[in-house]
Structure formats: structure tokens, C-alpha cells
């Protein structure tokens, strides 16, 4: 394979493989890193599977040349502390309970390469490669499926001992969705059939959230993931998304179809505008996904057309319920809801050429107008064949730069210390005065501390 030079930690990997070879074992790159190399993508991490060595023998072999993290040793998994490399021994897994963790795991260094590959999820992840000999092992036809851009379960390949093994880990259904989105693949008929029989069981929310994050942050076409979840019936586990299906819209404004179709187009537009800052992209991506969650509740046929008056504010509750099903992260729901509730405001402010006061007040409510502009731009882009008109974004971006509220809420200029300078003793009576000063600041009556002090004196004199 002409990709060894692109590998992270190349020299460390080769040194590891040679050490294993000297100990009469064999080290193979496996799983996603081999898939990525064949797709001509650089993998972030390397997974190495070692055949022929017991866990204790493997630790002894590698400890002479590497600093090891032994936290997973009982499961036959080691990590190199100084390199992005995980090392494991082939293992057998037996389903003993519900969910992602309901497995009994036993390491078995005597397994063959094909036996080890049989426990993987998709054929494109069942490949393995020997960096020392350049041997590529493909027991389940993963290369054919890579070329065909087809996602197919390993357990549905001829010769697999357990055709229903795929569903032993129900998280694989969501993994399939984000893989389709990330690689722009199609699902095989077998994959669709087996996933339709899947159930979410008791999967922990953090594992669910991890797959949704990958769909949003790494998907080149997130719409493919949503389409797949709809096709296999898994939107029922995310009712806020399922409610978008068949929710009608005014075709003059939304010729693309229902709210679900609109949301898919918006997410695909978002995928082309990611910044690479995972936190920023996550908040904006979730807001794009959730921005019309209020439409199913508010949509009605009035005066000869479909309307969804007030859907922005109505979207807050389903957004919070959706996120609560996925994460306990403090504050994330508020950050996303602020964008959902205000997502029409950039266009509305542009249409009336709103005052500086209105823009400052928007910044106070949403705190991050730059994020809001990204959501609004994706909303505009989600109405094909209509072309997005982003004049509003250019106009508002210039204004928020001028006003200093691009990525932060306005900060009060007049503070309690200014009242104390005038001889006031601290207390609850400060609050109404400071609030009045802040409202005046938002209205543009002063822009610096000197102007704030002057306004404060005049305000107090008028009371």
C-alpha cells in the first residue's frame, strides 16, 4: 500500500510491528485506519491488532520500547502514551445483556485474521494490513464495497457464523447513519433490513450523542444519515425530528417540500461551512438541525396557504427535549435554543434596516450573533431550487463589527462603582438605576464611560 508515508507515528508503528515480529507475533493495522488509507484519507488514530501473543507477553514485549497505558489490559487493549496508537489482541464477544455494554469479552491471540474480522460492524472496517510485508487481508470483500461506495454489515456476508450479529450492538444503527453521511455511501439492502429490526434498548445518552456529533461534525452529506434513520424507522426514537416529516410548508417560499426535506438541505449546506472548531460547529450544527422544531406545533392552513406563525419561539421546548435525550452538558441547550428562537431575526432586521439599538438588543438576547448568522445562512440555503440571498448576512455582519457585538453580548458600561463614586451605598436600589443606564446604552445614548457617567448624573437628577 502506497500510504505508509502518510501515517501518523509512522516510525513508532514500524518499531512496534518489528518488536512484535521478534516476539513471534504479528501486528496488523485494522479497522477504520485501513479504510481511510484506501480512501486516500489520513487517519487520525491507528488501531493495531496483535496475533500470536498473550496479553502478558504483549505488555512485556512493548514495555521495552514504549510508555504504555494499561487501563484496558484486562480486555486485551493497550494504548501508547506518546503516540496515537491503540494496540489490542483479537477477542471473542458474547452477548449477555442489553445495550452497548452487554458483552462478555475474552481475548484470544490464536484467532485467525478472518475470525477477528468477523466481529466488526461493516465490511469496509473489516480490512487489515501488515505494514512490514504490505499484505492486505480482506476476508469480507471490503475493498469491493469501498469501490462501490456501499455500506454493508459484515454479519450478512457469506460464511459468517452469526447473520444477526450486527444487531447485538444496537448503536451500530446510528453508526451506520453517520458513516453514510461521512463517506457519502449508500446502504445495502441487507443493512436496511437488519436495522429495521433494531431497537435502541438502553443505550446511554453519551453514546447516542457521540454518533450524532459525528454526523454533524464529520458528515459531508448529513442528509444521508437522516434519510437512513427514516428508512429504517429509527426516527421514532427521536420524535422531535420525526415530527418534521410531512409537515407542510408554503411552496412559494419552500419549493423543496416538507420541513424534513428543508432541514436536510440546511444540514448539507452547514456541512460546507464548518469552521473546524468543533465546539462552534457543534452548537451551530445542532441549531440548524433544530431550527424548525416548532413548525409541527404551529403550522396551519390559513388564508389559502400554509403558515407557521411563532414557530421560532415554539421550537425551544422540543429542542430542549431532544438535547436532554442526548446529553447532560450544562448550558448547551441554552446556547442552541437561543439560536433556534432567534433564527429569523437577521433577515427581519435587514428587511427594515434595523437601528443599532435593535441589533444591540439582539446581541444581548442571543450573545453570539456570529453563530446566529451561520444558522440563518443555512436556513436560506435550504430551499432549492431557490438561490440563497445572503445580502442580509453581509449587512448584519458589517453592523455587528461596527458595534462590537460580533461574538459577544453588549457589556454594561455604567457599573455599581460609578454609583459608589457618587456617594451611594451598595444595595438593591442599585439595580433599577443600572438597568435604566444599560437600556440607554443599548439605545445608543452613550458609547463610552465618560458618556455613561454624564448620563448617570442626568438620570439621577431627573428622578
C-alpha positions in Angstrom: 0.0 0.0 0.0 1.5 3.3 -1.1 0.3 5.1 2.0 2.8 4.2 4.7 4.4 7.7 4.4 1.1 9.3 5.3 0.6 7.5 8.6 0.8 9.4 11.8 3.5 8.0 14.1 5.0 6.0 11.2 8.3 5.2 12.8 6.7 4.2 16.1 4.3 1.9 14.2 7.1 0.2 12.3 9.1 -0.2 15.5 6.1 -1.7 17.3 5.5 -4.2 14.4 9.1 -5.3 14.4 9.1 -5.8 18.2 6.0 -8.0 17.9 7.6 -9.9 15.0 10.7 -10.6 17.1 8.5 -12.0 19.8 7.0 -14.3 17.2 3.7 -12.5 16.9 2.2 -10.4 14.0 0.9 -6.9 14.2 -1.7 -5.7 11.7 -3.3 -2.3 11.2 -7.1 -2.9 11.4 -10.4 -1.2 11.0 -11.1 2.4 10.2 -7.4 3.4 9.7 -7.1 0.9 6.9 -10.4 2.0 5.4 -9.2 5.7 5.5 -5.9 4.8 3.8 -7.7 3.1 1.0 -9.9 6.1 0.6 -6.8 8.2 0.5 -7.7 10.0 3.7 -5.1 10.4 6.5 -6.3 8.6 9.7 -6.2 10.4 13.0 -5.5 7.3 15.1 -4.1 3.9 14.4 -5.6 0.6 15.7 -3.2 -2.3 15.8 -4.3 -5.9 16.4 -1.6 -8.4 17.6 -1.9 -12.1 16.8 0.0 -14.8 18.5 1.0 -13.1 21.8 -0.8 -13.4 25.1 -1.7 -10.1 26.9 1.2 -10.5 29.4 3.6 -11.3 26.6 2.4 -8.3 24.6 2.9 -6.0 27.6 6.4 -7.4 28.2 7.3 -7.0 24.5 6.1 -3.4 24.1 7.2 -2.1 27.6 10.9 -2.1 26.5 10.3 0.5 23.8 7.1 2.3 24.6 5.3 4.0 27.5 2.1 2.1 27.9 -1.3 2.9 29.3 -2.6 -0.4 30.8 -6.1 0.7 31.8 -7.6 -1.7 29.2 -5.2 -4.6 29.8 -7.9 -6.8 31.2 -9.7 -6.6 27.9 -6.6 -7.1 25.8 -6.3 -3.4 24.9 -3.2 -1.2 25.4 -2.5 2.4 24.5 0.8 4.0 23.6 1.1 7.1 25.8 3.2 9.1 23.4 1.6 8.1 20.1 -2.0 7.9 18.6 -1.9 4.1 18.6 -4.2 1.6 20.3 -3.0 -2.0 20.5 -5.3 -4.9 21.1 -5.4 -8.7 21.0 -8.2 -10.4 18.9 -11.2 -11.1 21.1 -14.4 -13.0 21.1 -17.6 -11.2 22.3 -20.7 -12.9 23.6 -23.9 -11.0 24.1 -25.0 -11.3 27.7 -27.3 -8.3 28.2 -28.9 -5.3 26.7 -27.2 -2.3 25.1 -23.7 -1.4 24.0 -22.0 -2.8 27.1 -23.9 -6.1 27.4 -21.0 -8.2 26.2 -18.7 -10.8 27.7 -15.2 -10.2 26.2 -12.4 -12.7 26.1 -9.0 -12.2 24.4 -7.9 -14.9 22.1 -4.5 -14.4 20.4 -4.9 -17.7 18.5 -7.8 -16.4 16.3 -7.3 -16.1 12.6 -7.4 -12.8 10.8 -10.8 -13.8 9.3 -12.2 -14.8 12.7 -11.1 -11.5 14.2 -12.6 -9.5 11.3 -15.9 -11.3 11.7 -16.8 -9.3 14.9 -16.6 -5.9 13.1 -19.6 -3.9 12.1 -19.2 -3.1 8.4 -17.2 -4.8 5.6 -15.3 -1.6 5.0 -14.0 -1.8 8.5 -13.0 -5.5 8.3 -9.8 -4.9 6.4 -6.3 -5.4 7.9 -2.9 -4.6 6.7 0.7 -5.6 7.6 3.0 -2.6 7.4 6.0 -4.8 7.3 5.0 -7.1 4.4 2.4 -4.9 2.7 -0.1 -7.8 2.9 -3.7 -6.7 2.8 -6.3 -9.0 4.3 -9.9 -8.7 3.1 -11.9 -11.7 4.2 -15.3 -10.0 3.7 -14.9 -8.1 0.5 -14.5 -4.7 2.0 -12.5 -3.3 -1.0 -15.3 -4.1 -3.4 -17.8 -2.2 -1.1 -15.4 0.7 -0.8 -15.2 1.0 -4.6 -19.0 0.7 -4.9 -19.4 3.2 -2.0 -21.7 0.7 -0.3 -22.2 0.2 3.4 -22.8 -3.4 4.2 -22.8 -5.4 7.5 -20.1 -8.0 8.0 -22.5 -10.4 9.6 -24.5 -10.6 6.3 -21.6 -11.8 4.3 -21.4 -15.5 3.2 -19.7 -17.7 5.7 -20.3 -15.5 8.7 -21.3 -17.7 11.7 -24.0 -15.4 13.0 -26.0 -13.4 10.4 -27.8 -11.4 13.2 -24.5 -10.4 15.0 -24.8 -6.8 13.7 -27.8 -6.0 16.0 -26.1 -7.4 19.1 -24.8 -3.8 19.4 -27.8 -1.5 18.6 -25.5 1.5 18.5 -24.4 0.3 15.1 -27.7 1.6 13.5 -26.6 5.2 14.4 -23.1 4.4 13.4 -24.5 3.4 10.0 -26.3 6.7 9.7 -23.2 8.8 10.5 -21.0 6.6 8.2 -23.3 7.1 5.3 -23.2 10.9 6.0 -19.4 11.0 6.4 -18.5 8.9 3.3 -21.4 9.7 1.0 -22.1 6.0 0.7 -25.4 4.1 0.1 -26.7 1.4 2.4 -27.0 -2.1 1.2 -30.4 -3.8 1.2 -29.2 -6.2 3.9 -28.2 -3.2 6.1 -31.6 -1.6 5.7 -33.3 -4.9 6.5 -31.3 -5.7 9.6 -31.5 -2.1 11.0 -35.3 -2.1 10.7 -35.3 -4.9 13.3 -33.1 -2.9 15.7 -34.2 -1.3 19.0 -32.4 1.4 20.9 -32.5 -0.7 24.1 -30.9 1.1 27.0 -28.1 2.8 25.1 -26.5 5.5 27.3 -27.2 9.0 26.1 -23.5 9.9 25.8 -23.0 7.1 23.2 -26.0 8.3 21.2 -24.7 11.9 21.3 -21.3 10.8 20.1 -22.9 9.4 16.9 -25.0 12.5 16.3 -21.9 14.6 16.8 -20.0 12.6 14.2 -22.9 13.0 11.8 -22.9 16.8 12.3 -19.2 17.5 12.6 -17.9 15.0 10.0 -20.7 14.3 7.6 -20.2 15.6 4.1 -23.9 15.0 3.5 -25.8 14.8 6.8 -29.0 14.4 4.9 -28.0 10.8 4.0 -27.9 9.9 7.7 -31.3 11.4 8.4 -32.7 9.6 5.3 -31.4 6.3 6.6 -32.8 6.8 10.1 -36.2 7.5 8.5 -35.9 4.5 6.1 -35.2 2.0 8.9 -37.7 3.5 11.3 -35.3 4.9 13.9 -36.7 8.4 13.8 -39.2 7.1 16.3 -36.5 7.3 18.9 -36.1 11.0 18.1 -39.7 12.2 17.9 -38.7 15.9 17.5 -37.0 15.0 14.2 -39.7 12.6 13.2 -42.4 15.3 13.6 -40.8 17.2 10.7 -41.7 14.5 8.2 -44.7 15.5 6.2 -45.1 18.9 8.0 -46.2 21.1 5.1 -44.7 24.5 4.1 -45.7 27.3 1.7 -44.3 26.1 -1.6 -43.7 29.6 -2.8 -41.2 30.0 0.0 -40.2 26.4 0.3 -40.4 24.6 -3.0 -38.1 21.8 -1.7 -41.0 20.2 0.2 -41.8 19.5 3.8 -39.9 20.6 6.9 -37.9 17.4 7.0 -36.6 18.0 3.4 -35.8 21.6 4.3 -33.9 20.5 7.3 -31.8 18.0 5.3 -30.9 20.7 2.8 -30.0 23.1 5.6 -27.7 20.5 7.2 -25.9 19.8 3.9 -25.3 23.5 3.5 -24.0 23.6 7.0 -21.5 20.8 6.2 -19.9 23.1 3.6 -19.5 25.9 6.1 -17.9 24.1 9.1 -15.0 26.1 10.5 -13.1 23.2 12.1 -13.7 24.5 15.6 -15.6 21.5 17.0 -17.4 23.4 19.7 -18.6 26.2 17.5 -19.6 23.8 14.8 -21.5 21.6 17.2 -23.6 24.5 18.6 -24.4 25.8 15.2 -25.0 22.4 13.7 -27.4 21.4 16.4 -29.2 24.7 15.9 -29.5 24.1 12.2 -30.9 20.6 12.9 -33.4 22.0 15.5 -34.3 25.4 14.0 -37.7 24.4 12.7 -38.7 22.0 15.6 -41.5 24.5 16.3 -43.2 24.1 13.0 -45.2 20.9 13.6 -46.9 22.6 16.5 -47.6 25.9 14.8 -48.3 25.0 11.2 -51.8 25.7 10.0 -53.5 26.4 6.6 -54.7 30.0 6.8 -55.9 32.4 4.1 -55.1 29.9 1.4 -51.6 29.0 2.4 -49.5 27.1 5.0 -48.2 29.3 7.8 -46.2 28.5 10.9 -46.5 31.8 12.9 -44.5 31.8 16.1 -42.6 28.6 15.2 -39.3 30.1 16.3 -40.3 30.5 20.0 -42.3 27.2 19.9 -39.0 25.5 18.9 -37.4 26.0 22.3 -39.3 23.2 24.1 -38.7 20.4 21.6 -35.1 21.5 21.2 -34.6 21.1 24.9 -36.3 17.7 25.0 -34.2 16.5 22.0 -31.0 17.5 23.6 -32.0 16.2 27.0 -32.3 12.8 25.4 -28.7 13.0 24.2 -26.6 14.9 26.8 -26.4 16.3 30.3 -23.9 19.0 29.2 -24.7 22.1 31.2 -25.6 25.2 29.1 -25.6 23.5 25.7 -29.4 23.5 25.4 -29.5 27.3 26.2 -26.8 28.1 23.6 -28.7 26.1 20.9 -32.2 27.4 22.0 -31.1 31.0 21.7 -30.2 30.4 18.1 -33.4 28.5 17.4 -35.7 31.1 18.9 -33.9 34.0 17.0 -33.1 32.3 13.7 -35.4 34.6 11.6 -34.2 37.8 13.2 -31.2 38.5 10.9 -33.4 38.6 7.8 -36.1 40.6 9.6 -33.6 43.2 10.8 -32.1 43.5 7.3 -35.6 44.0 5.7 -36.3 47.0 7.9 -32.7 48.2 8.1 -33.0 48.0 11.9 -31.4 50.5 14.2 -28.3 50.0 16.2 -30.5 49.6 19.3 -32.3 46.7 17.8 -29.0 45.0 16.8 -27.6 45.5 20.3 -30.7 44.0 21.8 -30.5 41.0 19.6 -26.9 40.6 20.7 -28.0 40.8 24.3 -30.5 38.0 23.8 -28.5 35.6 21.6 -25.0 36.6 22.9 -23.4 35.2 19.7 -24.7 37.0 16.6 -21.9 35.4 14.5 -23.4 32.0 15.3 -26.9 33.2 14.5 -25.7 34.4 11.1 -24.4 31.0 10.3 -27.7 29.4 11.2 -29.7 31.9 9.2 -27.5 31.4 6.1 -28.0 27.7 6.3 -31.8 28.3 6.6 -31.6 30.4 3.4 -29.6 27.7 1.6 -32.1 25.0 2.4 -34.7 26.0 -0.2 -33.6 24.6 -3.6 -34.0 25.4 -6.4 -34.2 28.9 -4.9 -30.9 30.6 -4.7 -29.9 31.9 -1.2 -29.9 35.7 -0.9 -27.3 36.5 1.7 -27.3 40.2 1.5 -28.8 40.2 5.0 -25.7 38.4 6.3 -23.3 40.9 4.7 -25.2 43.8 6.0 -25.6 42.5 9.6 -22.0 41.3 9.8 -20.8 44.8 9.0 -23.1 46.3 11.6 -22.2 43.9 14.4 -18.5 44.5 13.7 -19.1 48.3 13.9 -21.0 47.9 17.2 -18.5 45.4 18.7 -21.1 42.7 19.3 -20.0 40.1 16.7 -19.2 37.3 19.2 -20.4 38.7 22.5 -23.3 40.4 24.2 -23.0 44.1 24.9 -21.4 44.7 28.3 -22.8 47.4 30.6 -20.6 50.5 30.7 -22.2 52.0 33.9 -21.4 49.8 36.9 -22.1 49.9 40.6 -18.7 51.5 41.2 -20.0 54.6 39.4 -22.9 55.0 41.8 -20.5 54.5 44.7 -18.3 57.3 43.3 -21.4 59.5 43.7 -21.7 58.5 47.3 -24.3 55.7 47.1 -24.0 52.8 49.5 -24.4 49.3 47.8 -27.8 47.7 47.9 -30.8 46.6 46.0 -31.5 50.1 45.0 -28.6 50.0 42.6 -30.4 47.6 40.2 -33.2 49.8 38.7 -30.7 52.6 38.1 -28.1 50.3 36.4 -30.9 48.7 34.3 -32.0 52.1 33.1 -28.4 53.0 32.2 -28.0 49.8 30.3 -31.2 50.4 28.4 -30.0 53.8 27.4 -26.6 52.4 26.4 -28.4 49.9 24.1 -30.4 52.8 22.6 -27.1 54.5 21.8 -27.4 57.4 24.2 -23.8 56.9 25.2 -20.9 54.7 23.9 -18.1 55.2 26.4 -17.5 55.5 30.2 -17.4 59.3 30.1 -20.8 59.4 28.3 -22.1 56.9 30.8 -21.1 59.0 33.8 -22.8 62.0 32.2 -26.0 60.1 31.5 -26.0 58.7 35.1 -25.8 62.1 36.6 -28.5 63.5 34.4 -30.7 60.4 35.1 -30.3 60.8 38.8 -31.0 64.5 38.6 -34.3 63.8 36.8 -35.7 61.3 39.4 
